[in-house]
Amino acid sequence: GLLHADVPSAIFPLMIPHDMNREQARYLFHSRGLFINTSEYPAVPKDKQRFRISLMAQHTEEDINTLCACIEEVW
């Protein structure tokens, strides 16, 4: 799958395909009110670049549904 969470954490890595326009994807997330960090080269290898989705107890089911819909749209 797209999400990789091998350890319990509130941060979920969403791997970025090598051919994805990261700037456009980031814009789409932010334009929908979703603040999502990235881990990009040279901080990580080029094939390990990712979005970092942080969840908190305050996020609602609607927030998570919005996130999922946006991920679906971006991918």
C-alpha positions as MATLAB code, in Angstrom:
seq = 'GLLHADVPSAIFPLMIPHDMNREQARYLFHSRGLFINTSEYPAVPKDKQRFRISLMAQHTEEDINTLCACIEEVW';
ca = [
       0.000    0.000    0.000;
       0.886    3.662   -0.065;
       1.148    4.045    3.701;
       3.995    2.366    5.512;
       3.703    2.209    9.298;
       5.886   -0.559   10.713;
       5.966    0.937   14.217;
       3.173    2.488   16.258;
       3.355    6.213   15.575;
       1.155    9.236   15.003;
       3.224    9.961   11.877;
       2.446    7.945    8.772;
       4.892    8.020    5.868;
       3.271    8.299    2.446;
       5.901    7.318   -0.091;
       6.260    9.664   -3.072;
       6.473    7.978   -6.488;
       9.624    9.000   -8.360;
       7.587   10.502  -11.212;
       5.238   12.548   -9.008;
       5.363   16.326   -9.093;
       5.901   16.880   -5.356;
       5.274   20.628   -5.531;
       1.928   20.136   -7.255;
       0.925   17.405   -4.794;
       1.947   19.591   -1.832;
      -0.091   22.468   -3.295;
      -3.165   20.242   -3.625;
      -2.863   19.092   -0.018;
      -2.378   22.634    1.287;
      -5.152   24.095   -0.894;
      -7.536   21.686    0.854;
      -6.395   22.783    4.292;
      -4.091   19.795    4.855;
      -0.653   20.628    6.210;
       1.604   17.718    5.346;
       5.381   17.773    5.775;
       7.797   16.127    3.396;
      11.059   14.269    3.782;
      13.005   14.918    0.605;
      16.441   14.361   -0.863;
      19.125   14.970    0.419;
      17.619   14.327    3.877;
      16.528   10.899    2.614;
      17.589    8.906   -0.471;
      15.752    9.882   -3.680;
      13.845    6.584   -3.662;
      12.713    7.122   -0.049;
      11.144   10.607   -0.374;
       7.817   10.806    1.382;
       5.014   12.915    2.741;
       4.709   12.732    6.523;
       1.109   12.624    7.706;
       0.711   13.534   11.376;
      -2.493   12.513   13.123;
      -3.705   13.774   16.495;
      -6.572   12.841   18.774;
      -8.262   16.122   17.788;
      -8.639   15.019   14.170;
     -12.222   14.071   13.390;
     -13.516   11.324   11.156;
     -14.368   14.081    8.656;
     -10.723   15.262    8.769;
      -9.504   11.754    8.008;
     -12.071   11.325    5.214;
     -10.862   14.624    3.699;
      -7.266   13.384    3.916;
      -8.160   10.080    2.224;
     -10.106   11.832   -0.550;
      -7.191   14.179   -1.187;
      -4.664   11.320   -1.279;
      -6.914    9.555   -3.779;
      -7.105   12.701   -5.912;
      -3.345   13.358   -5.788;
      -2.470    9.776   -6.703;
];
